[in-house]
Amino acid sequence: MLSRTAFTIIALLGVALVMSSCGKLNQEEFEMWKNEHVSKMEQTNSDMSNKITMLEGKFDQHGKDTAEAVSRAKDEAIAVSQQGDADTMAAAEQKAKEQDAQLRADLTKAIDMQGQKSMDFAKSENAKIQKQLMAVEDTDKAQNEAINQLASKVMAIEEGLAMVTEEVSSMPSLLATVTFASGRTSLDGDAKQTIDGIVEQLMEASDAKVRVIGHADGMPVLRGSYRSNWDLSQARANSASKYLQSKGIDAGRIETIGKAHTDPVAPQNTAAGRAMNRRVEIIMVPAHSHSHPH
């Protein structure tokens, strides 16, 4: 009887230990659960104690009644025995034993029932806790899988960006475009100011090449020292190259190209378009670039 009650208490303590040792439930949830079930257990223990006390009181009273009955029975038996009837005393003692056995059986049954209720309650609560823990673990697994997938995607994006960045950094970049008056090859004030703005960038990228490409508008060269648009575009590229060298750019880094009117950026049949086509482009080519001029 006592071992069953002790087992019930130990079972409840085991449930509490499972909850408190589980990192998935927070402290507030555990405290709420503990307070609720401690209160239920205290009420259960109180009810059991009251029933035991009541039954013990009945047992004590029954003991007293039995003692009195036995005493009376003995007195009656003595009186009857004196009259020659000894069976009456034996019957009284047998009745007292039967009543005592019934009282003990009732007490044991009541305690066992209360203990079984406590055990059933502990099993039910443990099942609920295990179900909650499994749900939390399933949620964590799903979240971890989603995080891992997202991390893989981020890593792939970062690798792609690194490749694009490396590719972009190895590509030639147009730093400046300056224009010229018709038939002219010298740089005006605006053109020099534009080139001044990129000198520092070219100085910092000391291992990069500098490609200077001259262009013409396609109009026939009728006068001056240039025989064709090819000569005119080359002279414009040479003019920009000399200015870069005057600003400290090593001549060995500079490549000049004349492309005549073969690469226009605007229509050749308008004055505005031809003005845009009379130009020099200054391009920085990284040292590891494999690009070649067209």
N, C-alpha and C positions, 0 to 999 in steps of 0.2 A: 504493500500500500504506500508506504513512504517512498520506495524506490521509483514508483510510477510518477509521483508528484515531483520528485527531484529531477527525473528525466524530462518532464514537461518544462520545468524552469530552465534546465540546461539547453533544451531545444530552442526556447525563446532567446536565450542569451546568444546562441549560435547564429540565429537570424540577425540579431542586432550586430553581431561581429561582422557578418557578411556585408551588411549595409555600411557599417562604419569604415570597413577596409576597402570598400569599392571607390576608386577615384572618380567614377563617373557621376556619383550623386554628390551634390553640394552639401555643405554643412547645415544650411537652413532646412533642406528637405529631410535630412537625417534627424535633426532635432525635433521636427514636427512629427515624424514617424515614431521616434523614440517616446516622446511625451504621450502620444495617443495610445501606444501599445503598453507602455508602463502603467498608464491610467487604467486601461482595460485589465491588465494582469493584476493590479492592486485590487480592482473591484472583484475580479474572479477569486483572488485569494481571500478577500474579505467575506465573500459569499460562502466560500468553502469553510472558512474558520467559523462563521456563524452556524452553518449546518452541523459542523463537527461538534461545536459547543453545545448546540441544541441536542444532538444525538447523545453526546457524553452526559448531558444533564439527564436525558431520559434513561441512559444506561445506569447512571448513579442512583436515580430514583428507583429504577427497576431493581437494582441491586439491593437497595434498602427494602423495597417491597418483598423481594425474593427472600431476603434474610428473615424478614418478619414472618413471611409465609412459611419458610422452613422451620422457624422457631415455633410458630403455631402448630405446624404439621407435626413437629417433634413432640410438642406437648400433647397434641391430639393422639399422636402415635403411641406415646407413652401410656396415655389414658386408655387408648384402644387395646394396646398390647397387654395392658393389665387386664383387659377384658378378653384378650386372646386373639386381636385382629392386627397383626404386624404388617399386612399388605398395604394399609393406608399410608404409612410413612414412606414406603418405597415409591408409591404412586406420586406422592407430593414431591419427592426429590426428583423423579423423572420429569415431572411437569416444569419444575424450576430449571432443570438443565435445558429442556426444549425452548423455554422462553429466553434463556440466556443465549443459546445458539442463534435463535431468530434475530435477536437484537444485534448480535455481532455481524450477522449476515447483512442486515439492513444498513449498518454503519459502513461496512466494507463496500457494498453496492453503491451507496451515495458518494463515497470518496472516489471510487473507480469511475463513476459517471462524470464527476466533475473533472477528474484528471483526463478522461478521454476528450471532453470538450476543449480543454486547454491544448491538448496535443493536436486536435483537428484544427483549431484556430492557428496554431503555430505553423502547421503544414500549409494552410491556405495562404497565410501572409508570406511565407517563404516562396511559394509558387508565384505570387504576385511580384515579389521583388526580383526573382529570376527572370520573369517575363519582361520587366522593365529594363533590367540589365542587358538582356538580349536585344531589346529594341534600341537601346543607346549604342550598343556595340555595332549593330547593323547600320545605324545612322553614321557613326564614326567611319565605318568602312567605306560607305558611299561617299562621304565627304573627302576622305583621304584619296579615293580613286579619282574623284573630280579634280582635286587639287593636283594630283600627279599628272592627269591629262592636261590640265591648264599649264603646269610647269613645262611639260614637254612642248606644248605649242609655243610658249614664250621663248623657250630655248631655240626652237626652230626659227622663230621670227628674229631673234637676236643673231643667230648664225646667218640668216638671210641678209639682215641689215649690215652685218660685218662684211659680207661679200660685196654687197652693193656699195658700201662706203669705200672698200678697197678698190673696187672697180672705178668708182667715180673719182677717187683720188688719183688714179693712174691715167685718167683721161685728160687730154689737153683742154684748157679753159681759155675762153676769149676774155681778155682783161680790158681791152680798150679798142675803140674804132675812131679814127680821125678822118676828116674829109679835106678835099683840096679844091681850089678853084680850077676852072677849065684850063687845061694845058700846063698847070703849075705843079711843082714838085716840092716847094718849100713849105715848112710848117708855119701856120699862123699862130697868133697868141693863144687862141682857144685850144688848138691842137697840142701845143706845148704844155698847157695847163692840164689837159687830160692825161698826157703821158706822165707828167710829174706825179699824178695821183696813184700811179701803179708802181713807181720805182721802188718804194719801200717793200712792197710785196715781192717784187722780183729779187731784191737783195736778200730777203729772208729765205727764199727758196733758192739758195745758191747752187744747188745741184740740178736745178731744172733748166731746160733749154728754153730759148726765147725765139719764137717763130714770127717773123715780120712779113706779112703778105700784102703786096701792093696790087691795086685794081684800077682800071680805067673805065671810061663811060662808052667806049666803042665808037666815038666820033673820029673821023679821019684826022690824022695828025698832019696839018698843012704847013706848019711853020715851027721854028725853034730847032733845038739841037737833037730832038728825038725823032726817029724815023718811023716809029710805029707805037701802037698802044702797049706793046710788049716792053719796049724801051721805057715808055713813060711810067708804066706801073712798077717796073724794076727800080727806076730812079726814085719814085715815091717811097718804096720800101727801104732803099739805101738812105734816104733822108731821115726817116724815123729811126733807123738803126744807128746812125751817127749821133743823133740826139740822145738815145739811150746810153751810148758809150760815154757821152759827155757827162752823164749823170752817175757814172760809176759802174755800169753794167759791163762785164767782161765781154770783149768782142768774140772770144771763143765760144761763148754760149749762144750767140745770135746767129740765126739762119734767115737770110732774106730771099724772098720769092716774088717774082712778078707774074701775075696771071692775066694781064691785059683785061679784056672785057668778057672773059669766059665764065665768070662766076658772079653775075649781077644779083643784087638784092632788091632791085626795084625795076620797073619798066624802063627800057632804054628810049622809048619814043616820047617821053615827057621831060621837060627841063628839071622838074623836081626829082624824077627818078634817076636821071643822069647825074644829078648832084650827089645823090646818095651812093651811087656806084663809084664815084671818084673817091676812093678811100684807101686807108691802110688799116689792117687788122693786126693787133699785137696779141699773140697767143702764147701762154705758158704751157710748156710740155714737160710733165714730171719725168724724172730721170728713168723710172722703171716703165714708162709708157711705151707701147709698141705702135703707137699711131704714126701714120705717115701722111704728109700733105697730099691733097688730091690735085 
